[in-house]
Amino acid sequence: MTYVINDLFFMIISFICMYALRPLADKYPDHFYCNETAGGGHSCFGVSAVLRMSFALFCYHVLILLILLPRGKCSSLLHDGCWPVKFLIVLVVFILSFFIP
């Protein structure tokens, strides 16, 4: 259940980027960096933000799957805990995805 709440939280963040940050990127183009191959400027905060968040969540869930494969005590502890680290991982992958063309 916590993973569903986690995913919903991050998808809401991507929708906020889609609707709230896009006008700010139009108004202040120098403050928001985006690759020209990714559309440049405000294009990164449109539908692209939702796609980038989906990519970040996919990478996150693959990482969790790889951690759970050994089925040991350590993997159980990482699966059930470390939520601040998990949030940080998703945010870092989301931010880094803006530099992917």
SVG drawing of the C-alpha trace seen along z (x, -y; Angstrom):
<svg xmlns="http://www.w3.org/2000/svg" viewBox="-2 -36 24 51">
<polyline fill="none" stroke="black" stroke-width="0.4" points="0.0,0.0 2.9,-2.4 4.3,-1.9 0.9,-3.0 0.9,-6.1 4.5,-6.7 3.7,-6.5 0.6,-8.7 2.6,-11.3 5.2,-11.5 2.7,-11.5 1.0,-14.4 4.4,-16.2 4.7,-15.6 1.3,-17.0 2.2,-20.1 5.3,-20.4 3.0,-20.1 0.6,-22.8 2.4,-25.1 6.0,-25.2 5.3,-25.5 4.1,-29.1 7.0,-29.9 9.4,-28.5 7.8,-30.7 8.1,-33.8 11.7,-33.1 13.4,-31.0 16.9,-31.6 16.1,-30.0 14.8,-26.7 17.3,-24.6 16.2,-22.0 18.0,-20.3 17.3,-21.7 16.9,-18.2 14.2,-17.6 12.2,-20.5 14.0,-23.3 12.4,-25.7 8.8,-25.1 8.5,-21.9 10.2,-20.0 7.4,-20.8 4.5,-19.7 3.6,-16.1 7.3,-15.4 7.3,-15.9 4.8,-13.1 6.8,-10.8 10.0,-11.6 8.3,-10.8 7.0,-7.5 10.6,-6.7 11.9,-7.6 9.3,-5.4 10.1,-2.5 13.8,-2.7 12.9,-2.9 10.8,0.3 13.4,2.2 15.9,1.3 13.6,2.5 13.0,5.7 16.8,6.3 17.2,5.6 14.4,8.1 15.8,11.0 18.1,12.4 15.2,12.7 17.4,12.2 17.0,10.3 18.8,7.3 16.6,7.1 13.5,7.4 14.8,4.5 15.4,2.4 12.0,3.2 10.1,2.4 12.1,-0.7 14.5,-3.4 11.7,-5.5 13.6,-8.8 16.3,-7.2 13.7,-5.8 12.1,-9.3 15.5,-10.8 16.3,-8.1 13.1,-8.9 13.7,-12.6 17.3,-12.3 16.3,-10.1 13.5,-12.5 15.8,-15.5 18.5,-13.7 15.9,-12.7 15.6,-16.3 19.2,-16.0 18.3,-13.0 17.4,-14.0"/>
</svg>
